Amino acid sequence: MSAQAPKISFEFFPPKTLDASFRLWETARALAPMGPDFVSVTYGAGGTTRQLTHEAVTTINRRYGLPVAAHLTCVEATRDETMKIVDDYAQAGIREIVALRGDAPKGADRFTPHPEGFANSIELIEAIAARGDMTIRVGAYPEPHPDSADSDADVAWLKRKIDAGATSAITQFFFEPETFFRFRDKCVAAGIYAPIIPGILPVQSWAGTKRFAATCNTTVPAWAEEAFQLAELDGPEAHRRLATDLSVDLCARLIEGGVDRLHFYTLNRPELTRDVCAALGVTARPELNAVA
């Protein structure tokens, strides 16, 4: 493993209930002392958590002093409404956006642009970039996006997003490092030199992870299916050990392959992510404990 610990970042999602709120703040409090490069807060499908996302972003920034990248999508909003959200973030001191097309609203088969909205993520990126005051991150897909023809199309689209003003990309999660390395090689061949940050999903629930993988076209290897089925027979602690070991191994192999940044999908549960980071040499910084 590299002697130098990687830069890390975390993804949270906005709470919809009181109990979920407690989980989010506990997760932020637990992970803030690890000094993340940034944290991101997701946007519900169809823009369903627009206000909740805004509240979570501004509270995390204010309470924990963390750089926050707010997810923003094109779904079910006019251009003016979407850019008003960017204005509100700027006024609150938020200077990072994860610009996404977004998934179709619940009940819809496919994404359909609002008649007065942005048609796609590139139009959104261009509008945000024109302000000149935001760092723009985007999504990337080591395996073909469900709406994409193939991986080459995803790479070409990512190139257009970078050219439109994005400065880095965060990938969808994957199970094997070779998946990321193949994608990274294609990106370099296409002239993409912006940082591409691997997205890491420590497995909290194997059934939930498989459902998530099915929605985003992530391949579930047979070895992972077999390993988690066996671990679940032995109980929660065996599952936790396996999930931790597999994430640490994946991250270590990525680092050996030249990766210096990792983005963790926490699912608002800090324990596994914290354990994986510690194994990689990323530990709490004493000066940040007081903030958290």
VENJORA-V86890 format. One record per pair of residues at least 4 apart in sequence whose C-alpha atoms are under 6 Angstrom apart, sorted by sequence separation. I is the first residue (numbers start at 0). J is the second residue. D is the distance in Angstrom with one decimal. If there is no record, write none. Layout:
i=I j=J d=D
i=I j=J d=D
This chain:
i=22 j=26 d=6.0
i=24 j=28 d=5.9
i=25 j=29 d=6.0
i=27 j=31 d=5.7
i=43 j=47 d=4.9
i=48 j=52 d=5.7
i=58 j=62 d=5.7
i=59 j=63 d=5.5
i=60 j=64 d=4.9
i=76 j=80 d=5.9
i=79 j=83 d=6.0
i=89 j=93 d=5.2
i=103 j=107 d=5.8
i=124 j=128 d=5.9
i=143 j=147 d=5.9
i=161 j=165 d=4.5
i=177 j=181 d=6.0
i=187 j=191 d=5.1
i=212 j=216 d=5.8
i=227 j=231 d=6.0
i=233 j=237 d=5.9
i=247 j=251 d=6.0
i=254 j=258 d=4.5
i=269 j=273 d=5.9
i=277 j=281 d=4.9
i=14 j=19 d=4.9
i=43 j=48 d=4.9
i=60 j=65 d=5.1
i=88 j=93 d=5.0
i=117 j=122 d=5.9
i=160 j=165 d=6.0
i=186 j=191 d=5.2
i=212 j=217 d=4.7
i=253 j=258 d=5.5
i=276 j=281 d=5.0
i=277 j=282 d=5.1
i=14 j=20 d=5.0
i=42 j=48 d=5.7
i=103 j=109 d=5.3
i=112 j=118 d=5.1
i=143 j=149 d=5.3
i=103 j=110 d=4.3
i=143 j=150 d=4.8
i=230 j=237 d=5.3
i=231 j=238 d=5.8
i=230 j=238 d=5.0
i=100 j=119 d=5.3
i=100 j=120 d=4.5
i=99 j=120 d=5.3
i=70 j=96 d=5.8
i=167 j=193 d=5.3
i=169 j=195 d=5.9
i=172 j=198 d=4.8
i=8 j=35 d=4.9
i=68 j=95 d=4.4
i=69 j=96 d=4.9
i=70 j=97 d=4.5
i=71 j=98 d=5.2
i=72 j=99 d=4.8
i=73 j=100 d=5.1
i=74 j=101 d=6.0
i=166 j=193 d=6.0
i=167 j=194 d=4.9
i=168 j=195 d=4.8
i=169 j=196 d=4.7
i=170 j=197 d=5.2
i=171 j=198 d=5.5
i=172 j=199 d=5.4
i=7 j=35 d=5.2
i=8 j=36 d=5.5
i=10 j=38 d=5.6
i=12 j=40 d=5.2
i=39 j=67 d=5.5
i=42 j=70 d=5.6
i=46 j=74 d=6.0
i=68 j=96 d=4.8
i=69 j=97 d=5.8
i=72 j=100 d=5.1
i=167 j=195 d=5.9
i=170 j=198 d=5.0
i=172 j=200 d=6.0
i=247 j=275 d=5.5
i=7 j=36 d=5.8
i=8 j=37 d=5.1
i=9 j=38 d=4.7
i=10 j=39 d=4.7
i=11 j=40 d=4.9
i=12 j=41 d=4.9
i=37 j=66 d=4.8
i=38 j=67 d=4.9
i=39 j=68 d=4.5
i=40 j=69 d=5.3
i=41 j=70 d=5.1
i=45 j=74 d=5.5
i=68 j=97 d=6.0
i=72 j=101 d=5.0
i=136 j=165 d=5.5
i=139 j=168 d=5.9
i=8 j=38 d=5.4
i=10 j=40 d=5.8
i=37 j=67 d=5.6
i=39 j=69 d=5.6
i=40 j=70 d=5.9
i=135 j=165 d=4.8
i=136 j=166 d=6.0
i=138 j=168 d=5.3
i=139 j=169 d=5.7
i=140 j=170 d=5.5
i=135 j=166 d=5.8
i=136 j=167 d=5.0
i=137 j=168 d=4.7
i=138 j=169 d=5.0
i=139 j=170 d=4.4
i=140 j=171 d=5.5
i=136 j=168 d=5.4
i=138 j=170 d=5.7
i=243 j=275 d=6.0
i=128 j=164 d=5.5
i=13 j=51 d=5.7
i=75 j=113 d=5.5
i=77 j=115 d=4.8
i=78 j=116 d=4.6
i=95 j=133 d=5.4
i=97 j=135 d=5.9
i=125 j=163 d=5.4
i=141 j=179 d=5.7
i=13 j=52 d=5.3
i=77 j=116 d=4.0
i=78 j=117 d=5.9
i=94 j=133 d=4.9
i=95 j=134 d=4.6
i=96 j=135 d=5.1
i=97 j=136 d=4.6
i=98 j=137 d=5.3
i=121 j=160 d=5.5
i=76 j=116 d=5.8
i=95 j=135 d=5.9
i=97 j=137 d=5.3
i=202 j=242 d=5.4
i=141 j=182 d=5.2
i=13 j=55 d=5.9
i=73 j=117 d=5.7
i=201 j=246 d=5.9
i=44 j=102 d=5.5
i=45 j=103 d=5.8
i=45 j=104 d=3.9
i=44 j=104 d=5.8
i=199 j=262 d=5.9
i=196 j=260 d=5.8
i=197 j=261 d=5.5
i=198 j=262 d=4.8
i=199 j=263 d=4.8
i=200 j=264 d=5.1
i=196 j=261 d=5.7
i=198 j=263 d=5.9
i=145 j=216 d=5.9
i=176 j=253 d=6.0
i=63 j=290 d=5.9
i=63 j=291 d=5.8
i=26 j=267 d=5.6
i=26 j=268 d=5.8
i=26 j=269 d=5.1
i=23 j=267 d=5.4
i=33 j=282 d=5.5
i=33 j=283 d=4.2
i=0 j=251 d=5.7
i=32 j=283 d=4.8
i=33 j=284 d=5.8
i=32 j=284 d=5.5
i=7 j=260 d=5.6
i=9 j=262 d=5.6
i=5 j=259 d=4.7
i=6 j=260 d=4.6
i=7 j=261 d=4.9
i=8 j=262 d=4.7
i=9 j=263 d=4.8
i=10 j=264 d=5.0
i=0 j=255 d=5.9
i=5 j=260 d=5.2
i=7 j=262 d=5.8
i=10 j=265 d=5.8
i=32 j=287 d=4.7
i=11 j=267 d=5.6
i=32 j=288 d=5.2
i=28 j=291 d=4.9
i=4 j=280 d=5.4
